């Protein structure tokens, strides 16, 4: 058969997963193949393994990963060449030792990271749990759980594996679970055991004897679906997702429950583990570019070596013809052989153009910059003692190139705290900021039921006084409604009342009523008891009209102690206001108040009531009873009856609840948007809640065009056809391709929102939409006639699969919007969204979240950030960076990210420049040395040039360089654009650097060559060693001056680094060119007193000075030209623009008209359908508690 999950038709996996209770031996006999002839146990244990390596696999796997870097392959190739003495110009160990150091450093870094993963795995696997062993439950570890075991869970414990709920301590074996860590929803959900297991499995003995067999689908990633059967005692019982507790849920409001393990965690069988994705090795854009550059430079090196080798062959033949008396020297080699050997000699000689020391320095820079992130006190969260943590040290520069941020909502943007902030009763708005002070002074005299445990959420002293006066009948009904119209359960623990709410909104409203004197005391299947200003009253519950996401409201029909029947209703303003008896001044005032609440991004509900006559109720009740037992169209008939009852209402007022954001979230999102970073919110929560948070954190603004499926094509039901119309409208509007009569949707877009045409646009989509658009390709199949040619015109190839074209169309539409909110999405869909943007936009992405449902997204994004300090640590364990607050993201990206990108780019530029400038002189020397592979420089200079002589100034740039301060970086987030556009290091910049280096090397070589043509100076200095030393010093000083000129941020360390380079050159020149060293090892120390002979001659020093001046003049000219003409770099232009155009203040404007409603509704309500049924059936109720007055 087929099953719909998330709106997508899916074929079931074969029902071949069989679980037999209390029978480990049965499961051990099954095995399955996984690679070649290897097999493993089909039914795994519960120990998870997120680490990449173990003792056996670390060395081969890590080396395999490291040799994915082209530079490492290249270095091994050169080392192999050096082992042949006929062509070797340098000893083989000169490259092997640095390469070994590089591999060891990187390997140790990977090992340390993996040890952290092993530790986190161990901490999770060692969590305690109770497992049925024999005839009693014993405390064991999570890792000891096996498929088929029965486990006992207690209140507030985390579910260790995917379980079939067997029974619980709650009535009818209900179990309340919080799934925030899985789907981001804050409301409690209920799961209920089968009636047969609830009745039969009441004791440990009966559970030990339980031998039921579950047959279900193979492990899969579908979070919201499950199908199977339980066969026990000859009868078969159907199972669905309402019977299942998923790993990662937290048991709430349930003292004890018992479950049968269906899927365990070891082989990623549990659903949450299936959604977590695999660990991916992340590489930055610069890493990928460096790989391509290494290949390009290697090819250039080979071509250069080949050209020089061919030239050496021709030169050798010409030389032999001219100088026949030297023929004895060449009798063993022909010119061709000479050229062949010289080719490999030049390859080795020029191999240092791709310097290994650069990669070692790279690792050091990454490590230190990661420490700077860890040590930043501005990202330290003192309340919980949590610093920022760079868990990956190789991605820092990519923090400066982020284009899209994918954020979870629950726990990342919000605090999961609901508080009653304001209300409007009978047209009067209550809510001020002085309440907390008032409570602090008079809290003890307010008459709460149980002092010491009250939740202070009431918003206004005048509201409290008006409630206590009890003169306003509308206010009385308003507060009575808050205390009566809900599905909250209450538990009396003697000294205090404990509310157990499925919805945090409802809990906030019931607490508000309680704080104002209307205390919810108890409920039974058909009554509810409240205390109204000290008087206890019991109301008979005649019917509960349940909430669902289509109705957007819930109602309760009650008979008060005087016998009057009243209907109390609360819900979205869009539905309540349409059902009022009349619209008078109070209703207008309430609408204005709702406007104000919406501007303040509070979650609003309208509340209303009406009196129902006895005759009307009896007639309605009879039809309601008939509809409740219908076998067909029951839900539709009940909805029709609910609709009939909920008419002619009298508006009592409106409530406004604050879903508290984390500190600094709106300001952070504003700064990120100014930095050209788009923020997408991906949440498992409802659309209304997600939208409300979108407005609260300024992701959505009132002048935005909100693009929704139902608004774009209101004439269609939510189906694939409406999705295709969205895409059609988008392609038409972007490509001006609207058809003659086949494109009503595009026109409808502009007609609906004429004033939004020039404004920003946001899109809000659901997981159901994603399934239809991204998986099935139905849109294109149905609309192929219009979409296919347009997509092809846009550059897509006709050979691409249709699904890929639909994905590209969707991604283009979404990325054209300033904000995207995806609601009701699964963890896998979150990762899919990130993957789509990476694939089709080639953009750098960042994902941030706090729960297990964000792990896959965090692993998929280029940068993964985990929010630490909350209950779950899954996200942090898989992240690249850990922060305590979302607001720290602005400093991580706009300061550290931008600085790191600037530093790494400058480091690469100058490392390549100094390498080309100093070492390309070897090529020019070949033209004057018979094209032999004779080195120009002393061997020690070649060995120490990149390690000591020029490394330190470039290192200081990589560690300390800043173009502007941290404060300025945050003041002008526009500066961030430079990294997004790859402006500081790209192929053009590399080309300019190459030309600059070539120019420097040519000038350094040929000016010295010109001066040395016969001899120079008073000492007749003209030998090869002096020439070599002079060229080396000219190149070295030119490189150092260039770095000095372009360093923006000077510190004492920067100055010491440049000074150290010159001192080290002098020191090593003295040591390696001493006569004593030459006497000891003349083959190793070949330049005795060369520097002393050359550099004590004033003429030689003038030659060096001339070379330095000529090399420096172009750079000085460019700097002067920019200063005089005012020609600014992109960064400076943005900086100046930012100074001229200060950040626009965010104003609350009138809302864009939406449909027939003139306001933006800020309705949001976390609730699950079905709770009213539980209450009226009595499934969730314990024995009735009695309360005296």
N, C-alpha and C positions, 0 to 999 in steps of 0.2 A: 504494500500500500504506500501511500504518501502521507507526509505530515507537514503541516505548515509551521515554521518557526521563524519569527521575525518577518513574516510576510513572504517568505521564500519557499516554494515547493521543494521539498527535499525527499529523495528516496531513502527509505530506511536501510541501514546496514542490516545484514542478515542477523536474525535473532539466534546467535550461536554462543552467546555469553551465558554460561550456566553457573549459578552460585548455589552451593549447598550449605546450609547453615550448620555450624559446629562440626565441620568435617575438613580439616586441613589436608589429610591424606588424599582425599578425593581431588583436590585442586593441584596437588603436587605432581600428579601423574601426567598432566597435560603440558606439552611443550610446543613452541612455534619457531619456525626458521626466521632469521632476520638478516643473514648475510652469507652468501655462498652455502656452505654446508653447516654453518654454525646454527645453533638453536639455543633458546632460553625458555625459562618457565613462562607459560602463558599467563598465569595468575601471579602477579608480582607481589612483593612485600610493600611496605609503606615508607621505607627509607628513601628520601629524595636525594638526588645528586645533581646539583647545579654546577659543580666544579668541572673544569675542562680536563684536568690532568690527574693521573695517579702516578705512583712510583715507576711503573713500567712504561707508561705512555708519554711522560713529560719530555724526555730527551728527543725521541723521534718526532713527536707531534710539534714541539716548540721549534725545532730546527726546520721542519717542513713549513711552518708558518713564517719563520724568519726569512727563508729563501724564496718567499713570494715577493720580497723586495728585490727589484732588479739590481740595485747597487751591490747587494751581497753576492749575487750570482757573478756579477762582473769582477768583484774582487777575487773570488775563488779562481776565476778564469786567468787573471793576471798572475796569481800565485803559482798556478800550474805552469805558466810560461816561464816563470823565474827559476823553476827547477832544472831547466836546460842550460848548462853552462855556456853553450855556443852562442846563445842569444841573450843571456841574462846580463843586464847592465846594473842590477841591484841585487843584493843577497835575498833569497826567498823569504827569510824570516822577517825582513823589514815590513812586509805586508801581513804576514801570518799573525804576528803578535797583536797588532792593532785590531785585526778582524776578530781574533779570538776574544779580545777585551770587549769589543762591541757586542758580539754574540752573547757573552757571559753577562754583560750589564743588562741587555734586553731580556735575557732569559731569567735573570734574578728578579727583574721587575714583574715579569709575567708570573713567576712563581709566587712572589709576595701577594699579588692580586688573587691568585688562585687559593693560597692558604686562607685568605679572608673568606673566600666562598666556602671552603671546607669547614671553617669554623662556624659560619652561619648555618650550613647544612647540619652540622652536628648539634647546634643549639635547637634547631627545629625538630630534628629526629629524636632528641632526648626529652622532649616534652612529656610529662606524665599523662597517662590515661588509664581507665579501668577496663580490662578485658576479661570476658567470661572464660575462665579456665577450670574445666571440670564442672563443679556444681556451685562455684562462687566466683565473684569478681575479684581480680587482683590488680594492684597498681603495677603497670609496666610502662614501657616507652612507646612513643608513636611508631618507632621503627619496628617494633615487635608485632604490629597489627598485620594480619593477613586477610585476604579475601575469604569471606564466610564467617569471620569472627563476629561475635556480638559485643558491642562496647556500650558502656554507660557514660552519659554526659551529664554534667551538672550545670547549674545556672552560671552564665557568663563564660563558660568554657568554649573554646574554638573547636569546631568539628574537624577531626583529624583525617577523614577520608570520606568518600561519597557513600552515604548510608541510606538504607531503607528504614524509615521510622517504624518501629514495632509497637512501642507504647510509651506513654509518658505519665507523669504525676498529675497532669492537668485533666480536667473533665474531658471525656471523649478522646483522650490521648492526643490533644492538641500540643503543638510545640511552636513557640514563637521564636523566630530567628531574625537576626539583623544581617543584611547582606551588603552593607556599605562597602566592605572590602572586595566584593565581587562585582556588583553592578552600580555602586555609587548611590543607591537609594537609601534614604535615612529612615523611612517608615518600616516598622516591623512587618514581617510576613508570617503567616501561619502555615504550618504543615500539619497534616492529620494522619494518624495511623489507620490502617484498615480496621474495620469493626471487629473482625475475627481475631486479629492479633491483640487488639485492645482488650478484648474480653478474656482471651485464653492465656496471655502471657503476663500474669500479674505477679509471679514470684520467680526467684532465681531457679528453683527446681524446674518450673515449666519452661523457662528459657533454655536451661541446659538440655531439656528433652526435645526442644524445638528442632525439627529436621526438614523444614520447608525448603523448597527448591525454587529459586528465581531464575527465569529465563528472560533475557532482555537483549537490547542492542549492544554491539561491541562498543568499547570506549570511543567516545567522540567529543568534539569541542562544542556541541550545541548546549549552551548553558540553560536555556529555558524549556527544553523538551526532554522527555524521557518516556519510553514505552516498554512495558514488560508485563510479565505475569508471575504470580506467586502460586505454586501448586503445593497444597498441604492437606493431608488427611483426605485425599481423593477429590478435592475441590480446587478449582482454579479461580484466582481472583485477579482482576485487572489492576495494573499499577500505572501511575502517571507521575508527572513532576511534582504534584502536590504531596506525594508520599516520600519525597527524597530530600535529604539534608546534604548539601554540597560541602566539600572540604573548603575551609576558609570562612564559612558562616559562623556567627557567634550566637549561642543559645541565650535567649533573654526571657525573663518573666516565666521561666519554667524550671522548677526545682530539679527534676530528674527526667531523663528520657533515655531510651535504649534503641539502638539501631544495629542493623545487619550490614556489614561492609560489603559493598558491591564492587567498587573500583578503588584500588589503592594507588599510592603515589609514585612507586619506584620507577616504573617504565612510562611515566607520564600518562597513566590510565585515567586518573581523576580529571573531571572536566576543567577545573581551574588550571591544572598543570598543562592540559592540552591547549589551553588558551594563552599560556605564558610564552610560547615560542622558544627558539633555541638561542644560545649565546652566539652572537655574531662578532667577528673581529672587525673593529671599526677603523677606517682609515680616513684621514682628512683630505680635503681637496688638494692641499699642498703636497700631501703624500702621493696622491695619484699623479699630480703634475711632475713631481720629482722623479717618479718612475719613468714617465715619458721622456723627461729631459735626460735622464741617464742613458736611455736607449738612443736618443738623438745624439748625445755627446759621444757615445761609444761609436756610433756609425761615423760621425765626423772624424773621430780619432783614427778609425780604421782607414778611412779615405785619405786622411793626411799622411798616415804611416805608409800607405800604399804609394801615394804620390812621391814621397821622399825616397822610398825604396826604389821605385822605378828610376828616379833621378840619380840615385846612387849607382845603379847598374850602368846607366849611360855614362856617368862620370868616371866610373872604374874603367870602362872600355876605352874612353878617350884618353884617360891618364896612362893606361898601359901602352896604347899606341904611341903616345908622345915620349914616354920614358921606358923604352925597351930594356934599358940596363937594370931596371928594377923587376924584371919578369920573374926572377926567382922567388920574390915575395908572394906571387899570385899563382904559382904553378899548381897549387892544390884546389883553387877555386876559380870558377868562371864568373864573369860579371853577373850572370843570372843567379848563380848561387849566392853571390855577394848581396844582390838585391833581396833575395828571399830571406837571408839571415838578418839583413838590416831592417826588413819589414817588421819582424818580430822584436828586434831591438828597439825600434822607434815606438812600437806598441807599448813595450814595458816602460820606456823612458817617458812617454807622454801620459801614461796611466794615472799619474798624480794630478792630472787636470780634474779628475773626479776624486776629490780628496776624502779618504776614509775618516780623517780627523773631524771633518764636518759633521758626520753622523754621530760620532762620540760626543762632540760639543752639543749637538742637537739634543741628545738625551739629557745632558746636564742642564741645559736651559729649560727644557720641559719640566724637569724635576724641581728646580728652584722656583720657577713660576707657579708650580702647583703648591709649593710651600707658601708662597705669597698669598694664594687664595685661602689656604688653611689658617694662616695667621691674621687674616683681615678682621679686625675687631668690629668693623661696620657690618659684617655678616655673621657676627656672633650673637646668638639668642640667649641673653642672660637669664630669662625666666626659667628656662629648662636646661641651662648650661650646655648648649649645643653649638659648636662652631661649624662653619662651612667645611666641607671635606671634598677634596679633589681625589676621587677614588680611581680615576684614570689619569695618567700623567702624559698621555700622548695626544690629547685632543684640544689642548689649550687654545691654539691659534684659531681653531674652528669656532670657538665661542665668539669670535669677532666677525663671523660671516653668516649668522643665523638670519633666515628670511621668514620662516614660519615656526610659530610655537604652538604645539598641541597640548592643551592643558585639561586635566581632569577638573571636575567641579567640586565634588564632595570631599572635604578635608584638604583640598589644595587651594581653592579660592575661598571656600567658606569654612567656618568653625564648627558647623553642625550644631549650632545653638540657636534656638528659636525664642524670641522674647516678644511679649505683647507690648507694643509701643504706643499705639494711638487707637482711637475709635471715634466714630461719629454716631450719636444717638439722637434721633428725632431732629436732625439738622444741626445739632451742637457738636463741635469737635472738641475732644478731650485729648490731652497729651502735651506735657511740657517737660523741661529738663530739671525742674526743681524737686521732682518726686523723690529721687534718691536721698537728697538732703533731708526731706521731710521724714522719710522712713528712718533715717539715722537718728533723728531726734525723738520720734514718737512711735517707732515700730512696736514697742512693747505694749502700747495701749490700743492697738487696732483690733484686738479681739480675734486673732486667728485661732483655729481649733487647737493646733499643736505648736506652740512656740518653739523656735529653734530649727524648724525644718521647712519654713515657708520659702517659696521662690518669689522674690520681689520683682514683679513684672508689671504692676499697675502703673499707669502712665501719668496720672494727674490727681492732685490733692482734691480739686473741686469735684472730680468724678467720685472719689471715695465719700466725700461729704454728701453729695447728692444721693448716692446709693443708701447711705445710712439714714438720711431724712425720709426716704421711701415715699416721697410726694409725687414723683413722676411715674405714671403708669407705663409709659413707653420704656423708660429705663428699667423698670421692674421686669417687664416682659423680655427686654434685651438680655438682662443678666440671667433670667430664668432659662432663656433659650440656651445660653452658653453652658449652663449647668445640666441641661436635659438632652440636647441634640448632639449626641456623640456616641462613639463606640468604646469609650475608655472603660477599662476594668479597674476595680478598686479592691485593695486588700487592707483590712484593718489589723494592724499588728499590735493592738492594745494602746501603745503610747503614740502611735502615728498612723495616718492614712497614707498608703502607698498607691499611687496611680500607675497603672500599666497601660500605656497608650501605644497603639499601633502607629500613630502619626504624631510627630513632634508638634505639628500645628495644633492638633486637638488638645494635646497636653498643655500647651501654652494658653489656650482659650479656657480650659477647665480651671487651670491655676489662676487665671485672671478673675474668673467668676468667684473662685474661692477667696481670693484676697479682698474682693469687694463684698464679701458677706454671704455669697450663695455657694454653699459647700456641697459638692457631690459626695454622698455618704455610701450608698450601696445600690446594687441592682440585682434583680432576679430575672427569670425568663420573661416575666410580664409586668414587672414594676421597676421603678427607679425612685430612690429616696434622696432628697436633698434637704439641707438646712438653709432656710431663707432668713437671714438676719436674726438667727437664734431660734426660729420656729422650724421644727422638723415636719416635712410634708412628703407624702408618698404619692406618686403619680402612677396610674395604670398605663402601661405601654400597650397601645392597641395595634400599632404597626410601625415597622421601621422601613423607610423607603431608601434603599441602599444607594451609596455613592458609586458611580463609575465614571470613567474618563469622558464618556460621551454626554452623560447627564450633567456633569460638573456641579452636582449638588447632592445633598442628602437631607432627608426629612424624618421627623418622628411625630406620630399621632399619639397624643396622650389624653387621658381623662384626669382632670385635677380632683382634689378631694371634694370639691363642691359639685362634681358631676359634669362640669363643662368640658367639651372635647375641643382641643386646639391642635392645630398643625404648626409645628415649628420647622423652618427650613433655613439652611445656610448653603451658600454656594457662590459661584462666580457672578460678578455683577452683570455680565452679558446675558445670563439666563434669568437671574432673579428680577432684574428691572423690567424684563419683557413680560413678567407674569404678575405685575402689580394691578390692584383694582383701579387705582387712579394715580395720576402724577401731579402732585401739588408742590408747594414751596419747599416742604421738607425734603421731598425727593430730589428737587433741584439742588438744594444745599448739600445733600448727601453725595450727589454726583460730583459737585465741586470738590468736596472733601476727598472723594476717590481719586480725582485728578491730582490733588495735592499729595495724597499717599503714593500715587504712582510716580510722581516726580521725585519723591523721596525714596523710590524703589522699595517700598514696603509690600509685603504679600497681603493682598486684600481679599476679604470675603464679605458678601452682603448677607444680612440676616433679616428674615421676615416671618410673619405668622398670620394665621387667620383662625377664626372660630368656625367649627364645623357642626352643623345641626345633627341631632341624633338620627333623623330619617336619612339624611344624606350619607352619614357614615354607614348605616346598616346596609343601604343599597350598594354602596361601594365595597363594603367588606364582603358581601356575598359574592360579588363578581371577582374580587381579589382572591377569595378562597378557591373559586373555580379555576382561575388562571394559574394559581400556584401548583395545580396538579396536572396541568396540560402536558401531553407528551410531545406536542409539536408547537413551535412558535411561542413557547412559554415566555422567553425573555422579552420578545417583542410585545406580547399582550400585557405583561407586567409593566413595561415602560409606558404603554399607552394609558394604563390605569394610574400610574404615578403622575403622568402628565396631566391627567384629568383632575386629580386631587390638588396638585400644586398650581392652582390658578386663583385669581382674585386675592392675592396676598397683600398684607399691609407691611410696608417697609418699616423695620425697626431701626436699622442703622447699618454700620459697616465696621469691620475690625481691620486692624493693620498690624501685621506681625513682621518683625525684622529677622531675616535669616542672616546672621552676623557674618560679615566678610572677615577674612584675616586682615590684619593691620596693613595698610598701605597698598592694597590690591588695586583700587581704581587709579591711584597716582602712578603705580608701576605700569599698568596697561597703557595709560596715556603717554608715558615716556617711551615705551616700546613702540607705540604707533608712530610717534614723532621720529623714531629711529628707523622707520620704514619696515618694521617687523610686524607681520600680521599674526594675530592671536586667534586660534580656533579652540573652541571649548567642546570636548568630546565627553559625554556623560551618559551613564545608564539611567539617569533620572528622567522625570516627565518633562514634556515640552514647556509647559507653563512655568515650572520651577526653573528650568534652564534659561528661559527668556527673562524671567525676573532677575536672576543673578546677572544675566548679560547687561541689563540696564543698570543694575546696582554697581557693577564694576566698570561702567562706562565703555564697555565693549560695544554695546548698542547705544545709539543716541536717537533723540526724538525726530531728527530730520532725516533719518536713514530710511531708505526703501527696504522694507522687510519682505523678502521673497520666500513664500511658502508654497507648497504644492497646492493646497486648497485655495489659496488666493490667486495663483496664476491661472488655474483652470477650475473656477468654481462650478462650472456647468458639468464637470465630470466627477464621478466618484474617485476616491484615492485608488488609482490603479496604474498599471503600466502606461495606459494611454495618456494619463495626466502627466506622468513623468516625461513622456516623449514630447508633450506640448511645452513643458518647461524648457527642454533643450532646444526645441524648435525656435521658441521665442528668443532664447539667448543667441542662437546662431544667426537668426534674422537681424536682431538688433545690432550685433557686432559686425556683421558682414553686409548689411543693407541688402539682404537677399529675400525680403518678404515676398511671398508669391502673390499671384493675382487674387485668388479667392480661397486659398488653402491655408491661410495663416491667421486665423482669428486670434490666436493667443498673443502674438506679438503686439497687435493693435490693442488687445485688452490690457496688456501690461502698461502701455503708455496712457490708455484711457483711465485706468484705475488710479494711477499715480502721476498725473501730469506735472505736479509740482516737485516730484522726486527725480525727474529725469536728469537733472544736473547735480543731484546730491549723491551721497555715498550709498552703497547698497550692502545689505547683509542677507545671508541665506540661512534658513533654519530647516534642517532635514532630520529624518528619523532613521532608525536602524532598518525599518521596513523598506523605506525608500532606497537605502543603500543596497539591500539584498536584491531588489528588483533592477536597479540601475547597473550594479557592478557585477552581478553574478550571472544573470540569465541572458542578457542581451536581447530581451524581448522587445525593447523599445525599437531597436534598429530593424528587427525583423518586421515589425508592424509598420514602421514608417520609412522603410528603406528608400522609397521613391524620393523623399525630400532630403533626408539627412545624409545619405551616402555621398552624392556628388559634392555637397557643401564641405563635408569633412575632407574629402579627397582634395578639394580646392585649397583647403587650409594646410595642406602639406602632408596629410596622412597617405600612406601608400595603399593602393587598392588591394594589395595582397594581405594586408593586416586583417586579423580576425575581427568580426563585428563587435564582439564584447570589448576588445581593446579600443575601438573607435568610440564606443559609448563612454567608456571610462575617460578617454581623453576629452570628450565633449563636456563631461561632468566636471572634470578637474579644471578645465579652462573657465567654466562658469563659476566654480567656487573660488578659484584664485583671483578672479576679477572683482570679487566682493571684498569689502574692507573687514568684514567679520563673518565667521562661520560658526554656527552652533549645531552640533549633532547630538540628538537626544535618543534615549532608548537604544544605545549601541552596546554591543557585546565587546569583551576585551579583544577578540579577534578582529572585529570590525574597526576598532580603534587603530590597531596595527595596520590594517588594510588601507585606511585613510592616509596614514603617514607614508606607506609604501607607494601609494598612487602619486602623491605629490612629489616624492623623490624621483619616481620613474618618469613622469610626464613633464615635470618642471625643472628637473636637475637642480633642485633647490636644496640648501642646507637646512635641515629640520632639527627642532629640539622638542622633546616630549617631557612633560613634568607631571608627576602624580605621586600619590601616597599609598595606594593600595595594591592588592594582588591583581585587581582588574586592570591596572596600568602597566604591569610588567612587560607584556608583549609589546605595547606601544613604546615603552622606554628602550627596549632592546632593539626595536626596528629603527627608531630615529637615529640621526647622525650623532646627536648628543642626548643622553638620557639623564634627567635630574629627578632624584627622589626626595620627597619631603620627609624629613626625619623627625623623631620625637613624638610620633603618634603611635596608635596601638600596633598597627602592622608595620613590619620592617621589610616586607617582600620587595617593595619598590626600591628602597635604599640598597638592598643587597645586589640588585641587578643594575644599578645606576652607575653613571660615570661621575656624577657630582651629586653631593647630598647637601641640601639646605634645610634650615628649620622653618623658613617662611617663604612664601611666594614672592614677597616684596624684595627679598635679597637678589632676585633674578636680575633686577635692573643693574645692580652693581656688578654682578657676575658677568653680564654681557657688555654693558656700556662702558665699564671701566676695565676690568680684568680682560674681558674678551677682546676689546679694541686694542688695549696695550699689548696683549700677547700676539695678536695678529701683526701689529706694527713691528714689534721686536723680531719676530720670526722672519718677516719679510725683509726687514733691513739686514738682519743677520745673513740670510741667504744671498741677498744682493751683494753684500760686501765680501762674503766668503768667496763667491764666484769671482768677483772683481779682483780681489787680491791674488787669487790663484791664477787667473788669466794674466794679470799684469806682471806677476813675478816669474811665472814658469813658461809662458809662451816664447820667451826669449830663446828657449831651447830650439824651437823651430827655426827662428831666424839664424841661429848659430849654425844650423845644418847647412845652410846655403854657403857658408864660408869655411866649412870643414870637410869638404868633399862628400857631403851627404852621408857621412858616417854617423852612427848612433852615439857619437862621443858627447857626454854631458858637458854643458857649458859651465855649470856650477860645481863647486866642491860638493861631494856627497853629503857632508854634514849639513851644508846649507839646505840641500833638498830635503833632508830628513827633518830638520828643525824649523823650516820656514813656516809650515802650517801648524806646528805644535807649540812653538814658543815665540817666534819672532813677530807673528802677526795675529796670533790667536786671541790674545787678551783684550785688545781694544774691541774686536768684533764680539767677543764674549760679553763685554760690559754693555754693548749695544743690545744684545739679546736678552740681558737680564734687567737692565735699568732704564732703557730708553722710554721717554714719554714725549709726545708732541704737545699735549695740554695736561693739566692737572686732573685729578679725579673729580674735583668739584666742577671744573669746566666741562668735563666729559658728560656729567649728569645734567648740567645746565643746557648743553647743546647736543642733544641726542642725535641731531642730523649728521654729526660727524661719523656716526656708525655706518652710514651708507657706503663709505669707501671700501670697507671689508666685503660687503655684499656684492660689490661690483668687481672684486678682485683687482683693485687698482694698484696695489702696492707691489704685487709680484705676479706677473703673468708672462706670456711668451714675448710680448713687446718689451716689457721691462728687462727680461732676460737677454733679449737681443741687444738692447741698448747697453746693458752691462757687459756683454761680450765684446761689443765694439769698443767700449771705453777701456776694457782690459787690454784688448789687442793694441789700441792706440798707445796706451801707457808702456806696454812692453816694446813696441816699435821705437818709441822715442828714447826709452832707457837704453836700448841696445845700440841704435844707430848713432846717437849723439856720442856715446862712448867710443864706438867703432871709428867714427870720424875723427875724434880727438886722438885716438891711439894709432892712426894709420901707419906711421913709422915709429915714432917714439914721442913721449911727452915729458915735459918738465926737466928739471935740472939733473935728475937722477937717471935719465934715459929709461924711464919705466915704460915698457911696452910688451912685457911678457904675457903669456896666456893666463897665469894665475892672477896677476894684477888686473887684467882686463875683466876676468870673471868677478873679482871682488868689487870692482867699480860698478859694473852693471848691477850686481846684487844690491849694493847699497843704494844706488839710484832708484831701483824699483821698490825697495823696502821703504825708503823715505817718502816716495810718491804715494804709496798705499796708505801709510800712516797719516800723512797730511790730508788725504782725501777723507779718511774716516773722521779726523778731527773737524774738518769743515762741515760735515753733514750730521754731526752729533748734536741733537737739540737739547738734551738734558744732561748737564754736567754735575757730577758729584766728585767727592774726593777719590772714590774708587775708580771712576772713569779716568781721572788724571793719573792715578798710580798705574793703571793698566797700560796706558801709552808709554809712560816713563819706563815701566818694567820691560816692555818690548825692546826699547833701545838699549837698556842696560844688559839684557840677556843676549842681544846680538853682539855687543862688545865683549861680554864675558866668554861666550862660547867661541867667538872668533879667536880670542886670546888663547883659550885652552886647546882648541883643535888645530891651531896654526902655530903652536909653539915648536921650537926646534927640538926640544926634548921629546915631545910626542912623536915627531917625525923619526927620530933616531930609534925609538922603541918599536914603532910599527909603520914603516914608510908606505906600505900598501894601503893603510887605512887613513893616515894623516898625511895627505899629499900636498898640502899648501903651506909649507913652513914659512912663517913671517910674511905671507902674501899681503895681508891687510896692513901690517906695519909699513911695509915698503911702499905700498900705493898711497895710503891715506895720510902719510906724513908729508906728501908732496903737495904744495899749495895748488899747483896746476891741476892735479887730479881732483882736489876738493872743489875747485871752480867748475870742473866738468860735471861733478855730481850736482852742484848747485844749479848749473845751467839746465841739466836734465830735470831736476826737481821743479824749477820755475816753469819750464815749457809744459811739463805734465800737469801742473796745478793751474796754469792760466785758463784753460777751458772751463774748469769748474768754477773758478773765481768769476769768470766772465758771465757764466749762467746765473750765479747768485746775484751779481751786481745788476744784470739785465732785469732780473725779476724785481729787485728792490727799486730800481729807477722807474721801470715801466709800470710797476704795480701788478705785473702778471702773477696771479696767485695760483697755487695748486688747487685741486678740487677741494681738499680739506679746508684750505683757507677761505675759498669762496663760500663754502657751506657755513663756515664759522662766521664770516661777515654777514651772510644772510640771516643767520640765527640772531645776530646782534640787532639787525634791522627789524626782524619780525619776531618779537617775543612770543612765547608759547600762548596760544589762544586760551582764554579762560572758558571753562565749560559752563554754558548757561542752560538753564532749564526752560525750554521753549514749549509753546503749545504743540500738541501732538499732531502728527499727520493723520488726516481722517482715514479710518480703516472700516471698510464695509459700511453698514448702516450706522455704525457706532461712531460717535464723535470724539471718543476718548481712547487712549491706549489702556486696555484692561491690564491690571497688574495682579490678576487672580493667580494664585498658586496654592496647591493643597496636596500635601504628601499623604496619600491614603491608598489602601488596596481594597478592591471590591471583594465583598464576601463576608465582612465582619458583622454586618447587620443580621445576616442569616445565621451566623454562629450564635449570636445573642438570643434571637427569637426561638431558635431550636433548643437553646439551653446548653449547647455543647461546651461553651467556654465558661460556664458558671459553676462555682462551688456552692455548698449549702448556704442558704440565705443568712446573712448576718443581721442581727437585731441591734438597733441603735435607739437608745433612749434620748429623750429630750434633755 
